[in-house]
Amino acid sequence: MPVLSEVCNAPVFSVEFSAATAEISRANGQTTFCLPLPWLEGDLTEILFRDAQPAGEAHGFLLYQSGGLTIGCAVQPVDGNPATAARELYRRLLRASAGQSLYRIWNYVPEINARLEGIENYRAFCAGRSHAFEEAYGANFKQLLPAASAVGCTGRHLAVIFVAGHATPRYVENPEQVAAYLYPPEHGVRSPSFSRATVTTDAGRPLVFISGTAAIKGHATVGIGSLAEQLECTLDNLQILSQRAGCGESFAADREISRYFKVYLRRAADLPEVRARIERTLVQPGDRVIYLQADICRAELLVEIEATLMG
């Protein structure tokens, strides 16, 4: 049993991987958002907001406050069409965050590449999410979309975490990629609803949320069948986003800033090659890096990397 001082110093909100199912566990004043993604290496538990404190519940979302930031989490059963579940979950998310700007959303989609009635689950999810944004924000909703990621998980629950705040953010795009919300119809009847990165502040400290980034140029997948080529393309896109976000070529490695990375691998066996390349060119001592096995939004993609930078 942990001693009292350990319990008092433990974070109130954390994310834990390798769970049996997507669920929210609450005990001893602490909340753990449990996700069914196999953990490969790095921290088993992700703690981005160590000072977060409970801020109630709204529209089925548990809310936490960290400085001027609101963090919310929820799960939604997928009993039928993923589009219906996504639309309902996002309707609740947008009500829970009303009056604030969305900065970052993490989405965990059951069997993301499977098909229901000929439609891939990810594309159905995108349709439901897009409809919810349009209902809440109107026809110009695409100008208000935050950084985001969507990777696969097991089970039958959509799981979502959002970060929002009152500071006006800057949403960033990669000039070498078509904005996801402008993808042509070949990628689905409704385009994915996210920006490539969000730049904002909280009480004067810089915050940069870089979306899940993969081997896509224009709107086409690069290096199909080649892990090495996809990894090089992904790292190139990340470097471009780092520059566009005002962090230089090195993700602000030369500044007093905390850096968090998550790496999603479709194949666990690719871990040694990916880790070696990332450790050589991207991460440095003191960074927090988590490697997870997960299906990615396109079936041909093998690796996806995201970043969170906090001053």
N, C-alpha and C positions, 0 to 999 in steps of 0.2 A: 504493500500500500504506500503511495507517495506521501511524503511528509507535508505538513500544512504549507510551509514556505514554497514548495514546488507547485502545489495546487494554486496558490495565490499568484504565482508568477507565470503560470501557464496561460497561453493566449485564449481568449474567449471564443474566437472563430478561427477554424483551420479547415483545410481540405486534405482528405486522406484517400490514397489510391489502393488498388487491389482489394476493394470491398466485394462482397458477394452480390450486392445490388445497390442501385442508387437510392440513397436515403439520407435523412438528416437525423443525426444522433445527438441527443441533449442529455448531459449528465454533469452534476457538480458545478452548475453554472457555466459550462462550456458547451459549445456547439461544434460538432464535426460533420462536415459535408462529405459523405462517403461516396466514392465513385468506383464503379466496376471497370477499371482500366488496369491491366497488369503493369505493375511497377517493375522496372528493369534495373535502374541504378540512380544514385543521388538521394535526395531527401524523400522518405516515404510520405511525409506530411508537408504540405505547402502552407507557409504562413507569410502572407504578403502584408497583412495589416495587424501587427502584433498588439497595437493599442486599441483595437476595435472594441466597442462596448454595445450591449443590447440597446436597440432603439424601437422595440415593439414589433408589430406584425401588421401587414397591410396586403389585402387581396391575396392571401395565401403565401406571401413572401415573408420570411423572417428577415428583419432589418437590423443592421449594425451601423454604428457611427464611428468613424476614424478621422479625427479632425473635422474638416468640412466635407468629408466624403460619406456617402451612403453606400453600404454594401448590402445587397439582397440576394437571397438564395431560395430556390423552390424546386420541387420535382413535380412532374405531371405524368400520370399514367397514359400510355398509348394503347388504348383498347381497340382501336380500329385504324383509321387513316391517320398517318403522321401529320398531314396538313392540318387536320382538325385539332389535334393535340397541340401543335405548335401555335396555331392561331389563338387558342384559348390561353395557353401559357403566356404568350406575348401580350395579349390584351391585359392580363393581370400584371405583368411586369411593367407595362407602360402606365398603368394606373398607380402602381406602387412607387414609381419614380417621377410621377407628374410634378411639374414645376421645377425640375432639375434637368441638366444636360446629361445625357448618357455618355460615358467615357469608354467603357469596356464591357463586353459580354462574353462569357465562356459558355458554349453549348456542348452538351454531350448527348448524342443522338443514337438511340438503339439501332443496331444493325444498319449502319448508315448507308452501306452500299447494296443492301438487299432490295428487292423489288416487290411491290404490292400492286397487283393489277397492272403490271408493266411499267410502273413509275418507281424510280429509285427513291428510297426513303429520304435521302438528302434533298432531292429536288422537291419532294412533297413538303418536307420541313421548310424549305426556302419559300415555297408558295404561301404556307400558312403564316410564316413570320412576316413576309412582305405585306400581306393583306392587313395584318394587325398594325404595322407601322403606318400604312396609308390611312387606315381608319382613324388613328390617333393624331397623325401629323398633317394629313391632307395630301394633296397631289404633289407637293414639293418635298415629301418626306426624305428623298434620297440625299438631300443636302444636310440632313441631321443624323446620319447614321454613324455609330461609333465603331471603334476597332472591335473585332470579334474573331472567334475561332469556332469551328464545329468539327468535332471528331467523333468517331464511333465508340459505343460502349455496348456491353451486353445488357440483358434484361429487357424490361418493357416500360421503362420510365425515361422521359426527357428530363434532363437535369440542367439547370441554368444558374449562373452567378452573374450579377451585374455590379458595376461601380458607376456612381453618378455623383454630381456635385453642382454647385451654383455658379462656379467660374465658367466663363465662356471658353470652350475648347477650340482648338484648331484641328480640323480633320485633314489627314495627309494622304495623298495618293502617290503611286509609283509611276513616273512617266513612261516606264517600259512595260507597264501592264495596263490593260483596259480596266477601268474601275469595275469592281465586281458587280455593282448595281447597274452597270451598263452592258453586261454580257449579252451577246445575241441569243435568240431563242433556242439555239442548239444545246444550250446549257440548262434549259428548263423554261417552263412557261412563265415563271417569275424569277428574276435575277436574285442572286444572294444579296442580303441587305447588311452590308458592313463597309466601312472604310479600311484602308490599309494600316492606318495608325491614328492615334489621338495624342495631341500634345496639350497639356493643361497645367494648372498649378493648384496647390492646396496650401493655404496660409504662407504663400511665398515660395514654397518648395516646388521644384519642377517635377512633373509626372509625365512619363511617356509610355503609352501602351501600344505595342506593335503586334498586329494581328498575326494569327497563324499564317506563316509564309512558306510557300512551296515553289516547285519548279514550273512556273507559269510565266510566259512572256506574251505580250498581247493578251489574248485569252486562251492560248493553246498550251497544252502540256508539253514540256521539254524533256528530252532524254528518256522516253518510254523504254522501260526494261533495263536502264542503266542507273544504278545507285550513285555511282561517282558523278555522272553528268547531272543528275538531279540535285545532288548535294551542292555542287559548284554553283548551279543556277540559283538555288535557294539562298546560299550565302551571298551571292551577288545582289539578289533582291533585298536582302536584309541590310546590306551595306548602303544601298541606294536609299532605303527608308530611314536609316540612321542619319544620313546626310540631310534628307528632306525634313527630318524632325528636329534638326538643329543640334545633333549630337556628334557631328563629325563622322569620319569613316570608322571610328572605333567604338561606337555605342557609348560615348562619354567615358571611356576607360581612363582618361586623363583627369577626371573630375571626381569630387567627393560625392559619389552617388552609389546607391545600392542597385545591383543588377541581378535580375532573375530571368532564367531561361527555362523553357520546357521544350523538350524534343520528343516528337511522336514518331515512332517507327512502325511501319506496317509489319515488318518481319523482325522478330527479336534477334535473329542471327546476325543482323546488320549492325548491332550495337558496337562491336569493337572498331569497325571501320569508321562509322560515323563519329564515335567518341574521339578517336585519334585525330580526325580532321578538325573537329570543333575545338578541341583542346589546343591544337596548333595555331588556330587562326582567329578564334572568336572569344573564348572565355579566358579568365585569368584567376589567380588565387583570390579568394574572397567572394567570388560569384556563387550564386546558388543555381544549380542545374539539376533538373529532374528529367530522367529518360523513362518514357512510357511506351508500351505497345498499344497501338490503336489503329483502326482503319481510318482512312483519311477521306476527305470529301469527294475526291475522284479516285476511282478504283485503280487507275494506273499510277497514282502518286505513291511513293515509297517513304517519304520523309517530310515532316513539317516542323518548323521551329517558330516559337513565339518569344517575345521579350517584354519585360516590364522594368522600367527604370524609375527609381524613386529617390529624390534628393533628400 
